[in-house]
Amino acid sequence: MLILIAEDDELILKTIEHKLLKEGHEVILTRNGKEAIETLKEKDVDLTITDIMMPFASGIEILSAIKSMGKDIPVIMLSSMGQEEVVLNAFDLGASDFIVKPFSPSELMLRVKRFLSK
């Protein structure tokens, strides 16, 4: 499975990449929202994991771009902002899941497995 990670925190990005590669997935790394959106235009990914607060385009803008492209792929949102309004807004816009930072990489992997097994 091909998974796009959009995350500007290098430690989080590399941690997620390591876990996904260990599980046998292919991974595309992007470090800002604009790069993620361009990659989504060019590649057919099976799942996207994105931070909400990203340079050049937010995770919400990435989610909107996915929907406007007509792609039906799961999107797991990551954010240090766990306020109810932020979480509900992400779900209202079509997020598949929402994880508040800091998070357990093992928990993220369980959620990834859940979406990829559908």
Rosetta blueprint (number, residue, H / E / L):
1 M L
2 L E
3 I E
4 L E
5 I E
6 A E
7 E L
8 D L
9 D L
10 E H
11 L H
12 I H
13 L H
14 K H
15 T H
16 I H
17 E H
18 H H
19 K H
20 L H
21 L H
22 K H
23 E L
24 G L
25 H L
26 E E
27 V E
28 I E
29 L E
30 T E
31 R L
32 N L
33 G H
34 K H
35 E H
36 A H
37 I H
38 E H
39 T H
40 L H
41 K H
42 E H
43 K L
44 D L
45 V L
46 D L
47 L E
48 T E
49 I E
50 T E
51 D E
52 I L
53 M L
54 M L
55 P L
56 F L
57 A L
58 S L
59 G H
60 I H
61 E H
62 I H
63 L H
64 S H
65 A H
66 I H
67 K H
68 S H
69 M L
70 G L
71 K L
72 D L
73 I L
74 P L
75 V E
76 I E
77 M E
78 L E
79 S E
80 S L
81 M L
82 G L
83 Q L
84 E H
85 E H
86 V H
87 V H
88 L H
89 N H
90 A H
91 F H
92 D H
93 L L
94 G L
95 A L
96 S L
97 D E
98 F E
99 I E
100 V E
101 K L
102 P L
103 F L
104 S L
105 P H
106 S H
107 E H
108 L H
109 M H
110 L H
111 R H
112 V H
113 K H
114 R H
115 F H
116 L H
117 S L
118 K L
